[in-house]
């Protein structure tokens, strides 16, 4: 349940939802521009045009607000992947390209805050991350299932799972280290090159 993952009950009314989204957008901006050390409820309240008290009425403190930001980003990731894989271009290439493209699209918008979210992550908050990774891996495996006949590996199902974990691992590692170990690529370029590497593995004739 989302309530359990972030620690507060999501609003039911449209106006309250819009207010929450404004606060979360402000929190993401402060996190991206100032970093975790200068991330405060006061800074978020100022950016959102809300009182500090209004923020505290919804969140118990800075840590719960960070968890809410992380939950939102992971939810967007899950949604982006699901939508991209709902109707990919034909064949295995279409599925892989849709998958890497969806990951790239999400992290293009949020990669500046990802290292901060990881740094501020407590052990009891990691479950939500693993849930998101498992969700997007499952979505990829299911989308690739009709294309198993194209895979040249002797164990196509294993190869598909291996490919999905490699793509996800590459994406998360890149997002987590982008500030400290830049690769001079855009996320779009990363998606294109990653697609080619995955297809080279899955379609390599020497596996046959």
C-alpha positions as CSV (number, residue, x, y, z in Angstrom):
1,X,0.0,0.0,0.0
2,X,1.2,3.5,-0.8
3,X,0.1,4.7,2.6
4,X,2.5,2.2,4.3
5,X,5.4,3.0,1.9
6,X,5.4,6.8,2.6
7,X,3.9,6.9,6.1
8,X,0.9,9.1,5.5
9,X,-2.5,8.8,4.0
10,X,-2.7,10.2,0.5
11,X,-5.4,13.0,0.1
12,X,-8.7,12.1,-1.4
13,X,-10.0,15.5,-2.5
14,X,-8.7,17.1,-5.7
15,X,-7.7,20.4,-4.0
16,X,-5.7,18.5,-1.3
17,X,-4.1,16.4,-4.0
18,X,-3.0,19.5,-5.9
19,X,-1.6,21.0,-2.7
20,X,0.4,17.9,-2.0
21,X,1.7,17.8,-5.6
22,X,2.8,21.4,-5.2
23,X,4.7,20.6,-2.0
24,X,6.3,17.6,-3.5
25,X,7.4,19.6,-6.6
26,X,8.9,22.2,-4.2
27,X,10.7,19.5,-2.2
28,X,12.2,18.1,-5.4
29,X,13.4,21.5,-6.5
30,X,15.0,22.2,-3.1
31,X,16.6,18.8,-3.1
32,X,18.0,19.3,-6.7
33,X,19.2,22.8,-6.2
34,X,20.5,22.7,-2.6
35,X,21.3,19.1,-1.8
36,X,20.4,16.9,1.1
37,X,22.3,18.9,3.7
38,X,20.3,22.1,3.0
39,X,17.0,20.3,2.5
40,X,14.7,21.7,5.2
41,X,10.9,21.9,5.8
42,X,11.3,25.7,5.9
43,X,13.0,25.8,2.5
44,X,10.3,23.6,1.0
45,X,7.5,25.7,2.5
46,X,9.0,28.9,1.1
47,X,9.3,27.3,-2.4
48,X,5.8,25.9,-2.3
49,X,4.2,29.1,-0.9
50,X,3.0,27.3,2.2
51,X,3.5,27.8,5.9
52,X,5.9,25.6,7.8
53,X,2.9,24.5,9.9
54,X,1.0,23.4,6.8
55,X,3.8,21.1,5.8
56,X,4.0,19.6,9.3
57,X,0.3,19.0,9.3
58,X,0.9,16.5,6.5
59,X,4.4,15.2,7.2
60,X,6.0,14.4,10.5
61,X,9.3,15.8,9.3
62,X,12.0,16.0,6.7
63,X,12.5,12.2,6.4
64,X,8.9,11.5,5.7
65,X,8.8,14.2,3.1
66,X,11.9,12.7,1.4
67,X,10.2,9.3,1.4
68,X,7.1,10.9,-0.3
69,X,9.3,12.5,-3.0
70,X,11.0,9.1,-3.6
71,X,7.7,7.3,-3.7
72,X,6.4,9.8,-6.3
73,X,9.5,9.4,-8.5
74,X,9.3,5.6,-8.3
75,X,5.6,5.6,-9.1
76,X,6.4,7.7,-12.2
77,X,9.0,5.2,-13.2
78,X,6.6,2.3,-12.9
79,X,3.9,4.2,-14.8
80,X,6.3,5.3,-17.6
81,X,7.6,1.7,-18.1
82,X,4.1,0.2,-18.1
83,X,2.8,2.7,-20.6
84,X,5.8,2.3,-22.9
85,X,5.5,-1.5,-22.9
86,X,1.7,-1.5,-23.5
87,X,2.2,-0.9,-27.2
88,X,5.9,-1.1,-28.2
89,X,7.1,-1.3,-31.8
90,X,7.0,-4.8,-33.2
91,X,9.6,-7.4,-32.2
92,X,12.2,-7.7,-29.6
93,X,13.9,-4.5,-30.7
94,X,10.7,-2.6,-30.1
95,X,10.3,-4.0,-26.6
96,X,13.9,-3.3,-25.5
97,X,13.8,0.1,-27.1
98,X,10.6,1.0,-25.3
99,X,12.0,-0.2,-22.0
100,X,15.3,1.7,-22.1
101,X,13.5,4.8,-23.5
102,X,11.0,4.8,-20.6
103,X,13.8,4.6,-18.1
104,X,15.7,7.3,-19.8
105,X,12.6,9.6,-20.0
106,X,12.0,9.3,-16.2
107,X,15.6,9.9,-15.2
108,X,16.1,12.8,-17.6
109,X,13.5,14.6,-15.4
110,X,14.7,13.3,-12.0
111,X,18.4,12.3,-12.2
112,X,19.5,15.4,-10.2
113,X,17.7,14.3,-7.1
114,X,18.4,10.5,-7.3
115,X,21.8,10.6,-5.6
116,X,20.4,12.7,-2.8
117,X,17.5,10.3,-2.3
118,X,19.8,7.3,-2.1
119,X,22.1,9.1,0.3
120,X,19.2,9.9,2.6
121,X,17.6,6.5,2.4
122,X,17.2,4.5,5.6
123,X,17.2,0.7,5.5
124,X,13.4,0.6,6.3
125,X,12.7,2.7,3.2
126,X,14.5,0.4,0.7
127,X,11.6,-1.9,0.3
128,X,9.8,0.6,-1.9
129,X,12.8,0.8,-4.2
130,X,13.0,-3.0,-4.5
131,X,9.3,-3.1,-5.2
132,X,9.7,-0.7,-8.1
133,X,12.6,-2.5,-9.6
134,X,10.7,-5.8,-9.4
135,X,7.7,-4.2,-11.0
136,X,9.5,-2.8,-14.0
137,X,11.5,-6.0,-14.4
138,X,8.2,-8.0,-14.5
139,X,6.7,-5.6,-17.0
140,X,9.7,-6.1,-19.3
141,X,9.7,-9.9,-19.0
142,X,6.0,-10.1,-19.8
143,X,6.3,-7.7,-22.8
144,X,9.2,-9.7,-24.2
145,X,7.5,-13.1,-23.7
146,X,5.9,-13.1,-27.2
147,X,9.3,-12.4,-28.7
148,X,11.1,-15.3,-27.1
149,X,11.4,-17.0,-30.5
150,X,13.9,-14.3,-31.6
151,X,16.3,-14.9,-28.7
152,X,19.3,-17.1,-29.8
153,X,20.3,-18.0,-26.2
154,X,19.7,-21.6,-25.3
155,X,17.7,-20.5,-22.3
156,X,15.6,-17.5,-23.7
157,X,13.7,-16.9,-20.4
158,X,16.9,-16.7,-18.4
159,X,18.5,-14.4,-21.0
160,X,15.5,-12.0,-20.9
161,X,15.7,-11.8,-17.1
162,X,19.5,-11.3,-17.3
163,X,19.0,-8.5,-19.9
164,X,16.3,-6.8,-17.8
165,X,18.4,-6.8,-14.6
166,X,21.5,-5.5,-16.5
167,X,19.5,-2.6,-18.0
168,X,18.0,-1.7,-14.7
169,X,21.3,-2.0,-12.9
170,X,23.0,0.2,-15.5
171,X,20.3,2.8,-15.2
172,X,20.3,3.0,-11.4
173,X,24.1,3.0,-11.2
174,X,24.3,5.8,-13.8
175,X,21.6,7.9,-12.0
176,X,23.4,7.4,-8.6
177,X,26.8,8.3,-9.9
178,X,26.1,10.9,-12.6
179,X,27.4,13.8,-10.5
180,X,30.7,12.1,-9.5
181,X,31.4,10.0,-12.6
182,X,30.0,11.7,-15.7
183,X,30.0,9.8,-19.0
184,X,29.3,12.8,-21.3
185,X,26.1,11.1,-22.7
186,X,22.5,12.2,-22.6
187,X,20.0,9.8,-21.3
188,X,18.7,9.4,-24.8
189,X,22.1,8.3,-26.0
190,X,22.4,5.9,-23.0
191,X,19.0,4.4,-24.0
192,X,20.1,3.9,-27.6
193,X,23.5,2.3,-26.8
194,X,22.0,0.2,-24.1
195,X,19.4,-1.2,-26.5
196,X,22.1,-2.1,-29.0
197,X,24.1,-3.9,-26.3
198,X,21.1,-5.9,-25.0
199,X,20.1,-6.9,-28.5
200,X,23.7,-8.0,-29.3
201,X,23.5,-10.3,-26.3
202,X,20.0,-11.7,-27.0
203,X,20.5,-12.1,-30.7
204,X,24.1,-13.3,-30.8
205,X,24.2,-16.2,-33.3
206,X,27.0,-18.0,-31.3
207,X,24.3,-18.8,-28.7
208,X,22.3,-20.9,-31.2
